[in-house]
């Protein structure tokens, strides 16, 4: 259904809708992590590993993306490895570093847990025109950048 009428909106309504989305997403991530037997931060890091694909991340890469220390990432990787989600591989260019790879079976398990939600999102996106999807994509991208900037500010000393 393209060109569907939209409800009235203003910045306050949009902000409220976003707050509700974030809250629902956080609660959903907690439940998905529980079902998968990992913590939310561990699941987030596994998502970064999946996103990287064949360009395997280092522990330092994961620490930077998750905004945690390299020591915390060591614990995260230990838990993910014990749970069968990742393996560590020697870095071919630097023997002091390891690269993190997703275990194929784990990719399937996580994909199965998220499949219904992603089907629902695909159906939801089908209600929007290409121009509306462009606006949504622009907004998501810019809001994510703003969130990262805010997180950096919160993480900075002082």
TORKE-245933 format. One line per 3 residues: number of its first residue (from 1); their letters; for each residue x, y negated, z of N, C-alpha, C. Coordinates in steps of 0.2 Angstrom, whole numbers, padded with zeros to 4 digits. Atoms other than C-alpha are relative to their C-alpha. Example, Ala and Ser with C-alpha at 12.3 -4.5 7.8 and 13.67 -1.06 7.14 Angstrom:
! TORKE-245933
1> AS> 0004:0006:0000:0062:0022:0039:0004:-0006:0000; -0004:0006:-0001:0068:0005:0036:-0004:-0005:0003
This chain:
! TORKE-245933
1> XXX> 0004:0006:0000:0000:0000:0000:0005:-0006:0000; -0004:0006:0000:0009:-0016:-0006:-0004:-0006:0001; 0003:0006:-0001:0005:-0033:-0002:-0006:0000:0005
4> XXX> 0005:-0001:-0006:-0005:-0028:0014:0000:-0007:0004; 0001:0006:-0004:-0012:-0043:0023:0004:0001:0007; -0004:0000:-0007:-0001:-0047:0039:-0004:-0004:0005
7> XXX> 0003:0004:-0006:-0007:-0053:0056:0004:-0007:0000; -0003:0006:-0001:-0003:-0071:0060:0006:0001:0005; -0007:-0001:-0004:0015:-0073:0067:0003:-0007:0001
10> XXX> -0004:0005:-0002:0025:-0086:0075:0007:0002:0003; -0006:-0003:-0003:0043:-0085:0083:-0002:0003:0007; 0002:-0003:-0006:0035:-0082:0100:-0003:0007:-0001
13> XXX> 0003:-0007:0002:0025:-0067:0093:0005:0005:-0002; -0005:-0004:0003:0039:-0061:0083:0005:0003:0006; -0005:-0002:-0006:0051:-0061:0099:-0004:0005:0005
16> XXX> 0003:-0005:-0004:0038:-0052:0109:-0001:0007:-0003; 0000:-0006:0003:0036:-0039:0096:0007:0003:0000; -0007:-0003:0000:0055:-0037:0095:0001:0003:0007
19> XXX> -0002:-0003:-0007:0056:-0035:0114:-0004:0007:0001; 0003:-0007:-0001:0043:-0021:0114:0003:0005:-0005; -0004:-0004:0004:0052:-0013:0099:0006:0003:0004
22> XXX> -0006:-0002:-0004:0068:-0013:0109:-0001:0004:0006; 0002:-0004:-0006:0060:-0006:0125:-0002:0007:-0002; 0002:-0007:0003:0052:0008:0115:0005:0004:-0002
25> XXX> -0006:-0004:0003:0068:0012:0106:0004:0002:0006; -0004:-0002:-0005:0078:0012:0122:-0003:0006:0004; 0003:-0006:-0004:0065:0024:0131:0000:0006:-0005
28> XXX> -0001:-0006:0005:0065:0035:0115:0007:0003:0000; -0007:-0003:0001:0084:0036:0114:0001:0004:0007; -0001:-0004:-0007:0084:0041:0133:-0003:0007:-0001
31> XXX> 0004:-0007:0001:0071:0055:0129:0004:0004:-0005; -0004:-0004:0005:0081:0061:0113:0006:0002:0003; -0006:-0002:-0003:0097:0061:0123:-0001:0006:0005
34> XXX> 0002:-0005:-0005:0089:0071:0137:-0001:0007:-0004; 0002:-0006:0004:0082:0084:0124:0006:0003:-0003; -0006:-0002:0003:0099:0085:0116:0006:0002:0005
37> XXX> -0005:-0001:-0006:0108:0087:0133:0006:-0004:0000; -0006:0005:-0001:0119:0072:0132:-0003:-0007:0003; 0002:0007:-0003:0119:0054:0139:-0001:-0004:-0006
40> XXX> 0001:0005:0005:0113:0039:0129:0006:-0003:-0003; -0006:0003:0003:0130:0032:0127:0004:0005:-0004; -0003:-0005:0004:0137:0049:0121:-0004:0001:-0007
43> XXX> 0004:0000:0007:0122:0050:0108:0002:-0006:-0004; -0001:0005:0004:0126:0033:0102:0007:0001:-0003; -0006:-0001:0003:0144:0037:0100:0000:0006:-0006
46> XXX> 0001:-0005:0005:0139:0053:0091:-0003:-0003:-0007; 0003:0003:0006:0129:0042:0079:0005:-0004:-0004; -0005:0003:0003:0144:0032:0076:0005:0005:-0004
49> XXX> -0004:-0006:0004:0154:0048:0071:-0004:0002:-0006; 0004:-0002:0006:0139:0053:0059:0001:-0006:-0005; 0000:0005:0005:0139:0036:0051:0007:-0001:-0003
52> XXX> -0007:0001:0003:0158:0036:0048:0001:0006:-0005; -0001:-0006:0005:0156:0053:0038:0007:0002:0000; -0007:-0003:0002:0172:0059:0030:0005:-0005:0003
55> XXX> -0005:0005:-0002:0181:0043:0036:0000:0000:0008; 0000:-0001:-0007:0184:0050:0053:0003:-0005:0005; -0002:0005:-0005:0185:0038:0068:0005:0003:0005
58> XXX> -0005:-0001:-0005:0199:0037:0081:-0004:-0001:0007; 0003:0002:-0007:0195:0036:0100:-0001:-0007:0001; -0001:0007:-0001:0200:0018:0099:-0006:-0003:-0004
61> XXX> 0006:0003:0004:0187:0015:0085:-0006:0001:0003; 0007:-0001:-0003:0173:0023:0095:0000:-0005:0006; 0000:0004:-0005:0178:0013:0110:-0002:-0007:-0002
64> XXX> 0002:0006:0003:0177:-0003:0100:-0007:-0001:-0002; 0007:0000:0002:0160:0001:0093:-0005:0001:0006; 0004:-0001:-0005:0153:0007:0109:0001:-0005:0006
67> XXX> -0001:0005:-0005:0160:-0008:0119:0002:0004:0007; -0002:-0003:-0006:0168:0004:0132:0008:0001:-0001; -0007:0000:0000:0186:0007:0137:0002:0007:-0004
70> XXX> -0002:-0007:0003:0197:0021:0129:0000:0005:0005; 0001:-0005:-0005:0197:0030:0145:-0007:0002:0001; 0007:-0002:0000:0178:0030:0145:-0002:0004:-0006
73> XXX> 0001:-0004:0006:0178:0037:0127:0003:0007:0001; -0002:-0007:-0002:0189:0051:0133:-0005:0004:0003; 0005:-0003:-0004:0176:0056:0145:-0006:0002:-0005
76> XXX> 0006:-0001:0005:0162:0054:0131:0002:0006:-0005; -0002:-0006:0005:0172:0065:0119:0001:0006:0003; 0000:-0007:-0004:0175:0078:0132:-0007:0003:0000
79> XXX> 0007:-0002:-0001:0157:0079:0135:-0003:0002:-0007; 0003:-0002:0006:0152:0079:0117:0003:0006:-0003; -0003:-0006:0002:0165:0092:0113:-0002:0006:0004
82> XXX> 0002:-0006:-0004:0160:0104:0127:-0008:0001:-0002; 0006:-0002:0002:0142:0102:0121:-0001:0002:-0007; 0000:-0003:0007:0147:0107:0103:-0002:-0005:-0005
85> XXX> 0002:0005:0004:0144:0090:0095:0006:-0002:-0005; -0006:0002:0003:0162:0085:0090:0006:0004:0001; -0007:-0003:-0001:0179:0092:0087:0005:-0006:-0001
88> XXX> -0005:0005:0001:0195:0082:0088:0005:0003:-0005; -0004:-0002:0005:0207:0083:0073:0006:-0004:0001; -0006:0004:0000:0225:0077:0073:0000:-0005:-0006
91> XXX> 0000:0005:0006:0227:0061:0063:0006:0001:-0004; -0006:-0002:0004:0238:0065:0048:0005:-0006:-0001; -0005:0005:0000:0246:0048:0049:0004:-0002:0006
94> XXX> -0003:0001:-0006:0250:0047:0067:-0002:0005:0005; 0001:-0006:-0004:0253:0062:0078:-0003:-0002:0007; 0003:0002:-0007:0248:0052:0094:-0007:-0001:0000
97> XXX> 0008:0001:0001:0230:0049:0088:-0003:0006:-0002; 0004:-0005:0003:0216:0061:0085:-0006:-0004:-0003; 0006:0002:0003:0201:0059:0074:-0006:0004:0002
100> XXX> 0005:-0004:-0002:0184:0064:0078:-0005:0002:-0005; 0004:-0003:0005:0173:0075:0067:-0006:0003:0003; 0006:-0003:-0002:0155:0080:0069:0000:0007:-0002
103> XXX> 0001:-0007:0001:0151:0098:0071:-0006:0001:-0005; 0006:0000:0004:0140:0103:0056:-0007:0002:0003; 0006:-0002:-0003:0128:0113:0066:-0004:-0005:0005
106> XXX> 0003:0006:-0004:0126:0098:0078:-0004:-0005:-0004; 0003:0005:0004:0122:0087:0064:-0007:0002:-0002; 0006:-0002:0002:0108:0098:0059:-0005:0000:0006
109> XXX> 0004:0000:-0006:0101:0099:0077:-0002:-0007:0002; 0002:0007:-0001:0101:0080:0079:-0004:-0002:-0005; 0004:0002:0006:0094:0078:0062:-0007:0002:0001
112> XXX> 0007:-0003:-0001:0079:0090:0067:-0003:-0004:0005; 0003:0003:-0006:0076:0080:0083:-0003:-0007:-0003; 0002:0007:0003:0075:0063:0073:-0004:0000:-0006
115> XXX> 0003:-0001:0006:0067:0070:0058:-0007:-0003:0000; 0007:0002:0000:0049:0066:0063:-0001:-0008:0001; 0000:0007:0000:0053:0048:0068:0002:-0003:-0006
118> XXX> -0002:0004:0006:0062:0044:0052:-0005:0001:-0005; 0005:0000:0005:0048:0051:0042:-0006:-0005:0001; 0005:0006:-0001:0036:0039:0051:0003:-0006:-0002
121> XXX> -0003:0006:0002:0048:0025:0048:0000:-0001:-0008; 0000:0001:0008:0049:0029:0029:-0007:-0001:-0002; 0007:0002:0002:0030:0029:0029:-0002:-0007:0002
124> XXX> 0002:0007:-0002:0029:0013:0038:0004:-0005:-0005; -0003:0004:0005:0042:0005:0026:-0004:0000:-0007; 0004:0000:0007:0031:0011:0011:-0006:-0005:0000
127> XXX> 0005:0006:0000:0018:-0002:0017:0003:-0007:-0002; -0003:0007:0002:0030:-0016:0012:0002:0000:-0007; -0002:0001:0006:0034:-0023:-0004:0008:-0001:0000
130> XXX> -0007:0001:0000:0052:-0024:-0010:0003:-0006:0002; -0002:0006:-0003:0053:-0042:-0006:-0001:0000:0008; 0001:0000:-0007:0046:-0039:0011:0006:0004:0004
133> XXX> -0005:-0004:-0003:0059:-0025:0014:0007:-0004:0000; -0006:0004:0001:0073:-0037:0008:0000:-0005:0006; 0000:0004:-0006:0067:-0049:0022:0002:0004:0006
136> XXX> -0002:-0005:-0006:0067:-0035:0035:0007:0002:0001; -0007:-0002:0000:0084:-0029:0030:0004:-0006:0002; -0004:0006:-0002:0091:-0047:0031:-0001:-0001:0007
139> XXX> 0001:0002:-0007:0083:-0050:0048:0003:0005:0004; -0003:-0005:-0004:0089:-0033:0055:0008:-0001:0000; -0008:0001:0001:0107:-0036:0048:0002:-0006:0004
142> XXX> -0002:0006:-0003:0107:-0054:0055:-0001:0000:0008; 0002:0000:-0007:0099:-0050:0072:0006:0005:0003; -0005:-0005:-0003:0112:-0035:0074:0006:-0004:0001
145> XXX> -0006:0004:-0001:0126:-0047:0071:0000:-0005:0006; 0001:0005:-0005:0119:-0060:0083:0000:0004:0007; 0000:-0004:-0006:0117:-0046:0096:0007:0002:0002
148> XXX> -0007:-0001:-0001:0135:-0041:0094:0004:-0006:0002; -0004:0006:-0002:0141:-0059:0096:-0002:-0001:0007; 0002:0001:-0007:0130:-0060:0112:0004:0005:0005
151> XXX> -0004:-0006:-0004:0138:-0043:0118:0007:-0002:0001; -0007:0002:-0001:0155:-0050:0115:0001:-0006:0005; 0000:0006:-0005:0151:-0066:0125:-0001:0003:0007
154> XXX> 0002:-0003:-0006:0144:-0055:0139:0006:0004:0003; -0006:-0004:-0002:0160:-0044:0139:0006:-0004:0001; -0006:0005:-0001:0172:-0059:0139:0001:-0002:0007
157> XX> -0001:0002:-0007:0180:-0063:0156:-0002:-0007:0001; 0001:0007:-0002:0174:-0079:0164:-0007:-0002:-0001
